[in-house]
Amino acid sequence: MATKRIGAGAFKQTCLSLLDEVAARHTEVIVTKRGRPVARLVPIQSAEEIEEAALAEMRGKGRMLGEERAFLEPTGEDAGWKPETLE
């Protein structure tokens, strides 16, 4: 994500156009006061974007703890057994 630095005075004058820019281009704006960062303006991510980022982070990191053959075997009635009933 691209980052832009802007002084507080310039931010005050261009606030609405900066909001549009952040939303449209997914950029980040750091507002400074006397050269020191005081605020950060970032785009809001949709729930779908957050979910995709989380899934992308986890891709390729999982592993099976058991044997693949056992994992793929049918369970329940498909395996020929029925669950016990409580009486």
Sine and cosine of phi, psi and omega as CSV:
sin_phi,cos_phi,sin_psi,cos_psi,sin_omega,cos_omega
0.00,0.00,0.75,-0.66,0.00,-1.00
-0.96,0.29,0.59,-0.80,0.01,-1.00
-0.88,-0.48,0.68,-0.73,0.01,-1.00
-0.83,-0.56,0.68,-0.73,0.05,-1.00
-0.96,-0.27,0.65,-0.76,-0.01,-1.00
-0.54,-0.84,0.62,-0.79,0.04,-1.00
-0.95,0.32,0.39,-0.92,-0.05,-1.00
-0.87,0.49,-0.63,0.78,0.01,-1.00
-0.90,0.45,-0.71,0.70,0.04,-1.00
-0.92,0.39,-0.59,0.81,0.05,-1.00
-0.88,0.48,-0.69,0.72,-0.01,-1.00
-0.86,0.51,-0.63,0.77,-0.04,-1.00
-0.97,0.24,-0.48,0.88,-0.11,-0.99
-0.87,-0.49,0.36,0.93,-0.11,-0.99
-0.79,0.61,-0.78,0.62,-0.08,-1.00
-0.91,0.42,-0.64,0.76,0.02,-1.00
-0.94,0.34,-0.55,0.84,0.06,-1.00
-0.91,0.40,-0.63,0.78,0.05,-1.00
-0.87,0.50,-0.69,0.72,0.03,-1.00
-0.89,0.46,-0.66,0.75,-0.01,-1.00
-0.90,0.43,-0.69,0.72,0.01,-1.00
-0.88,0.47,-0.69,0.72,-0.02,-1.00
-0.93,0.37,-0.68,0.73,-0.09,-1.00
-0.97,0.25,-0.64,0.76,-0.12,-0.99
-0.97,-0.24,-0.01,1.00,-0.06,-1.00
0.79,0.61,0.74,0.67,0.06,-1.00
-0.98,-0.18,0.18,-0.98,0.02,-1.00
-0.86,-0.50,0.66,-0.75,0.03,-1.00
-0.86,-0.50,0.80,-0.60,0.08,-1.00
-0.97,-0.26,0.84,-0.54,0.00,-1.00
-1.00,-0.05,0.76,-0.65,-0.02,-1.00
-0.90,-0.43,0.43,-0.90,0.08,-1.00
-0.75,-0.67,0.89,-0.45,-0.09,-1.00
0.83,0.56,0.61,0.79,0.05,-1.00
0.99,0.12,-0.11,0.99,-0.01,-1.00
-0.97,-0.23,0.73,-0.69,0.02,-1.00
-0.89,0.46,0.74,-0.67,0.02,-1.00
-0.83,-0.56,-0.35,0.94,-0.02,-1.00
-0.43,-0.90,0.39,-0.92,0.04,-1.00
-0.76,-0.64,0.76,-0.64,0.04,-1.00
-0.95,-0.31,0.88,-0.47,-0.05,-1.00
-0.78,-0.63,0.45,-0.89,0.03,-1.00
-0.95,0.30,0.50,-0.87,0.07,-1.00
-1.00,0.09,0.71,-0.70,0.03,-1.00
-1.00,-0.03,0.61,-0.79,0.09,-1.00
-0.96,0.29,0.25,-0.97,0.02,-1.00
-0.87,0.49,-0.59,0.80,0.01,-1.00
-0.92,0.40,-0.65,0.76,0.03,-1.00
-0.91,0.42,-0.65,0.76,0.03,-1.00
-0.90,0.43,-0.70,0.72,0.00,-1.00
-0.89,0.45,-0.71,0.71,0.00,-1.00
-0.89,0.46,-0.64,0.77,0.02,-1.00
-0.90,0.43,-0.65,0.76,0.01,-1.00
-0.91,0.41,-0.69,0.72,0.01,-1.00
-0.91,0.41,-0.64,0.77,0.03,-1.00
-0.88,0.47,-0.61,0.79,0.01,-1.00
-0.91,0.42,-0.55,0.83,-0.06,-1.00
-1.00,0.03,-0.31,0.95,-0.05,-1.00
-0.82,0.58,0.75,-0.66,0.07,-1.00
0.99,0.15,0.02,1.00,-0.05,-1.00
-0.97,-0.22,-0.13,0.99,-0.02,-1.00
-1.00,0.08,0.37,-0.93,0.08,-1.00
-0.49,-0.87,0.45,-0.89,0.00,-1.00
-1.00,0.08,0.68,-0.73,0.02,-1.00
-1.00,-0.03,-0.30,0.95,0.02,-1.00
-0.92,-0.40,-0.11,-0.99,0.03,-1.00
-0.98,0.20,0.58,-0.81,-0.01,-1.00
-0.89,0.46,-0.62,0.78,-0.01,-1.00
-0.86,0.50,-0.70,0.71,0.00,-1.00
-0.92,0.39,-0.56,0.83,0.00,-1.00
-0.91,0.41,-0.57,0.82,-0.08,-1.00
-1.00,0.02,-0.12,0.99,0.01,-1.00
-0.94,0.35,0.57,-0.82,0.03,-1.00
-0.93,0.38,0.42,-0.91,0.04,-1.00
-0.82,-0.58,0.18,-0.98,0.06,-1.00
0.92,0.40,-0.59,-0.81,-0.05,-1.00
-0.90,0.44,-0.46,0.89,0.05,-1.00
-0.89,0.45,-0.45,0.90,-0.01,-1.00
-1.00,0.01,-0.06,1.00,0.05,-1.00
1.00,-0.08,0.22,0.97,0.05,-1.00
-0.80,-0.60,0.39,-0.92,-0.01,-1.00
-0.88,-0.48,0.58,-0.81,0.01,-1.00
-0.91,0.41,0.51,-0.86,0.03,-1.00
-0.94,0.35,0.55,-0.84,0.06,-1.00
-0.98,-0.22,0.62,-0.79,0.03,-1.00
-1.00,0.03,0.75,-0.66,0.02,-1.00
-0.85,-0.53,0.00,0.00,0.00,0.00
